[in-house]
């Protein structure tokens, strides 16, 4: 058996996991949901869930990865070869393989916008029709998608320590510095302080059941849960890495970036709109239509645009690399491929599936899946269906097969496991209930049975 890739140390692991957690979900989805579901009360609920439910799932996946020294498929089959084990492992493994292609399409959009801000196209980017016309141009979207994908594959070929870890160690500190600077600039705009107060101060009058549901869904995005990533990264760490302490550091890092994302976007949009939280639309319209308009209205708009989209590009790259790394590890473990061949196979999947998503707004715009574009369909399939199922499979594997005591023994090799009681409570009872709620609510939302 060939030697397994590994991180050089604890810092490399923490920054790599933080890099996977800090992505587009933090930057365009978190501020939108926070604005829609009560601002400060949403933030409070999210943090409570992250420190309990999120903590339990991060520890679970990381411990299983380190215990088995395998990526998701191998980790499940380590405990049994029957069909349920195979399905549980493969659903965790396939999710990132399906996410990273369309994620790289959006990464290409970000790269294009950064390029245009560097050229000084601030007013052009703020035009109402610029983004729809850009994504409808199949040649342009295809080019920027391929450029972004090429960078991701190059890092994968370089390996874990010299590729994934080195990029994370470089990009994450730079990302934090940029986020602090952009947030500081945003909060000092005239009228922005109302947005700061709305985002940071909890108001129980704004609480609803959907606040909890939306916060739970966002936690999956933010913490890279149920994507196979934590199994894979857990398999790369050594026995002396303190899993509980590392998980706490990831929680702190994720919370800090989520706070900064909200402080970058919500105050700026409040200032631009005169205090209307409904101006924060979901997804692409926030990132590629609303924010460019905000920057165009500022005196320092070009500089703010460059810093903001550089920040978003770094976040997109670190997350895309983490998603793709999980796929590479699976190909190495399950099919015995070399690192280079596995990275090239993953690259082929990114280009093949991603190009379909990239062209889904142009020459393939006639393709509709459940009334959605190709990109939106893959997003719905992975995030609303597969991820909750994958998380539920992990909970059942631990509670019905592995046992909570065995997980505790793995964690306690290097950790005090101070939150052991909390972990057991959530894994045995609360986490499965939360996961089923997320699954049902997400499906109901897509089909219009409820509005989120």
Number of C-alpha atoms within 10 A of each C-alpha: 4 6 5 13 15 18 22 16 15 16 15 21 26 25 26 28 28 29 32 26 28 31 29 24 22 26 26 23 24 28 28 23 22 26 23 20 21 23 28 22 24 30 26 17 18 24 19 13 16 25 16 17 22 26 22 23 26 25 24 26 29 24 25 29 26 25 20 18 22 26 33 35 26 23 24 27 20 16 13 13 11 10 10 14 19 17 16 23 23 20 22 28 29 20 24 25 24 21 23 29 31 27 26 30 31 25 27 25 25 25 21 22 23 22 15 17 24 15 11 16 16 23 15 15 21 20 14 14 11 13 17 14 12 16 20 18 15 18 15 16 23 21 17 21 29 20 16 23 26 16 12 26 23 16 20 25 20 15 19 23 18 14 17 25 26 19 21 30 17 12 20 21 12 14 23 17 11 19 24 17 16 23 21 14 16 26 22 13 16 14 18 23 20 16 25 22 13 21 24 18 15 18 15 11 8 14 17 13 8 15 22 19 21 22 24 21 21 19 23 23 22 26 28 27 24 30 31 35 31 30 32 30 28 30 28 24 24 17 14 11 20 18 28 24 16 21 21 16 16 24 22 16 21 25 21 16 23 23 20 23 21 29 26 24 29 32 29 30 27 27 21 22 17 15 19 14 20 13 18 25 19 16 16 14 14 21 21 21 19 21 21 24 21 21 24 20 14 15 9 11 19 21 16 22 25 20 20 25 21 22 24 25 26 25 27 26 27 26 29 27 26 30 27 26 30 26 29 29 30 26 22 19 19 12 10 14 16 15 18 17 15 23 27 17 16 25 23 15 18 28 23 12 20 27 22 21 28 34 24 22 22 19 14 16 15 11 15 13 12 12 11 16 19 25 24 16 17 21 17 17 15 22 21 21 16 19 26 26 22 26 26 21 21 24 24 17 18 19 16 11 12 15 12 17 12 15 19 19 14 16 25 16 14 16 17 14 18 11 12 15 9 14 23 18 14 20 22 16 12 14 22 21 13 19 23 15 15 24 19 13 20 24 16 15 13 16 11 10 11 12 11 16
